[in-house]
Amino acid sequence: MTLHEANLIEENLISGALDPDLPGTAAILQEARRVRFDAQLWGVPKTDPARKQVRRAVAFAVFCVIAMIGALSLPFLTSI
């Protein structure tokens, strides 16, 4: 179960769309709470798509900084 699925299960429980008295629902709720607890304790799992987006954003920002430094230093390098 992913963190997103666990959050959806918790939201459905809170909104009343999920009946906790049905057989098997308690096990699903327990698993969802365990996944959410692990995510809070240890952070987001490595397979989470948000981590890839953050990595791409950081890589893009580093590339932009390096490109800017290179572009600004080019006139000084050509004058030498």
C-alpha positions in Angstrom: 0.0 0.0 0.0 1.3 3.4 -0.9 1.2 6.5 1.2 -1.3 8.1 -1.1 -3.7 5.1 -0.8 -3.3 5.2 3.0 -4.2 8.8 3.0 -7.3 8.2 0.8 -8.4 5.4 3.2 -8.1 7.7 6.2 -10.0 10.5 4.4 -12.8 8.1 3.5 -13.0 6.9 7.1 -13.2 10.5 8.4 -15.8 11.5 5.8 -17.9 8.5 6.7 -17.7 6.8 3.3 -15.9 3.8 4.8 -17.8 1.7 7.3 -15.4 0.5 10.0 -17.8 -2.3 11.1 -17.5 -4.2 7.9 -15.4 -7.4 8.0 -11.9 -6.9 6.8 -12.1 -3.1 7.1 -10.3 -3.1 10.4 -7.3 -4.8 8.9 -7.2 -2.3 6.0 -7.4 0.6 8.4 -4.6 -0.9 10.5 -2.4 -1.3 7.4 -3.2 2.3 6.4 -2.3 3.6 9.8 0.9 1.6 9.8 1.9 3.0 6.4 1.2 6.6 7.5 3.1 6.0 10.8 6.1 4.6 8.9 6.0 7.6 6.5 6.0 10.0 9.5 8.7 8.1 11.3 11.1 7.3 8.4 10.1 9.8 5.8 8.6 9.2 2.4 9.6 5.9 0.7 12.1 6.0 -2.1 9.5 4.8 -4.6 7.3 7.9 -4.1 7.0 9.9 -7.3 7.3 13.2 -5.4 10.9 12.4 -4.6 11.7 12.1 -8.3 10.1 15.5 -8.9 12.1 17.1 -6.1 15.3 15.5 -7.5 14.6 16.9 -11.0 13.9 20.3 -9.6 17.1 20.4 -7.6 19.1 19.1 -10.6 17.5 21.8 -12.8 18.3 24.5 -10.2 21.9 23.4 -10.0 22.2 23.3 -13.8 20.8 26.9 -14.0 23.2 28.2 -11.4 26.2 26.6 -13.2 25.0 27.9 -16.5 24.5 31.4 -15.1 28.0 31.4 -13.5 29.4 30.2 -16.8 27.6 32.8 -18.8 28.6 35.6 -16.5 32.3 34.5 -16.4 32.5 34.2 -20.2 33.3 37.9 -20.9 36.0 37.8 -18.3 37.6 34.7 -19.7 37.6 36.1 -23.2 39.3 39.3 -22.1 42.3 37.3 -20.7 
